Amino acid sequence: MDNQKLAAHESLDLHEVINFKTLCVAKSKLMQGLVFDNDLRALMQKDVDQSIKALGELQKIYERAPFEAPVPESRPTPIVN
């Protein structure tokens, strides 16, 4: 049972959750510099710590995804015009 792979839609949903949670952590970390109330800052730091722990757990689950996407060696040139 530990060997079960995630279905494709489950993998994509989990990927979206991981991306969203990562964005939330980054935003909370950045906003801490704007907060002057120590209690609120401590609460935000607690949220960051718990979110990082949760992200680690989610990434372990994501390893069961049935596919892998190759990482490109070069990025496409952006169109500026």
C-alpha positions as CSV (number, residue, x, y, z in Angstrom):
1,M,0.0,0.0,0.0
2,D,2.9,2.3,0.5
3,N,3.9,1.8,-3.1
4,Q,0.7,3.4,-4.5
5,K,1.1,6.0,-7.1
6,L,-1.0,9.1,-7.3
7,A,-3.4,9.6,-10.1
8,A,-2.5,12.3,-12.6
9,H,-5.3,14.6,-11.4
10,E,-4.2,14.1,-7.8
11,S,-0.6,14.9,-8.7
12,L,-1.6,18.1,-10.4
13,D,-3.9,19.1,-7.5
14,L,-1.1,18.4,-5.0
15,H,1.3,20.4,-7.2
16,E,-1.1,23.4,-7.1
17,V,-1.4,23.1,-3.3
18,I,2.4,23.0,-2.9
19,N,2.8,26.1,-5.2
20,F,0.1,28.0,-3.3
21,K,1.5,27.1,0.1
22,T,5.0,28.1,-1.0
23,L,3.7,31.5,-2.1
24,C,1.9,31.9,1.2
25,V,5.1,31.2,3.1
26,A,7.0,33.8,1.0
27,K,4.4,36.4,1.5
28,S,4.2,35.8,5.3
29,K,8.0,36.0,5.5
30,L,8.1,39.3,3.6
31,M,5.2,40.8,5.5
32,Q,6.9,40.2,8.8
33,G,9.2,43.1,8.0
34,L,6.2,45.4,7.9
35,V,4.6,44.3,11.1
36,F,5.4,46.3,14.3
37,D,3.2,44.3,16.7
38,N,5.4,41.6,18.3
39,D,2.4,39.3,19.0
40,L,1.3,39.4,15.4
41,R,4.9,38.9,14.2
42,A,5.3,35.9,16.4
43,L,2.0,34.5,15.1
44,M,3.2,35.0,11.5
45,Q,6.5,33.3,12.3
46,K,4.6,30.3,13.8
47,D,2.6,30.1,10.6
48,V,5.8,30.1,8.5
49,D,7.3,27.4,10.6
50,Q,4.2,25.2,10.5
51,S,3.8,25.8,6.7
52,I,7.4,24.8,6.1
53,K,6.9,21.6,8.0
54,A,3.6,20.9,6.0
55,L,5.4,21.6,2.7
56,G,8.0,18.9,3.6
57,E,5.2,16.4,4.2
58,L,3.4,17.4,1.0
59,Q,6.7,17.0,-1.0
60,K,7.1,13.5,0.3
61,I,3.6,12.6,-0.9
62,Y,4.4,14.3,-4.3
63,E,7.2,11.8,-4.8
64,R,4.5,9.3,-5.6
65,A,3.5,11.2,-8.7
66,P,3.3,8.8,-11.7
67,F,5.3,11.1,-14.0
68,E,8.4,13.2,-14.0
69,A,8.9,16.4,-16.0
70,P,12.4,16.9,-17.3
71,V,14.0,20.2,-16.2
72,P,15.1,22.1,-19.3
73,E,18.8,23.0,-19.5
74,S,18.1,26.4,-21.0
75,R,15.2,28.7,-20.8
76,P,13.4,30.2,-23.7
77,T,14.3,33.7,-24.7
78,P,11.6,36.2,-23.6
79,I,9.9,38.2,-26.3
80,V,10.4,41.9,-25.4
81,N,8.7,43.6,-28.3
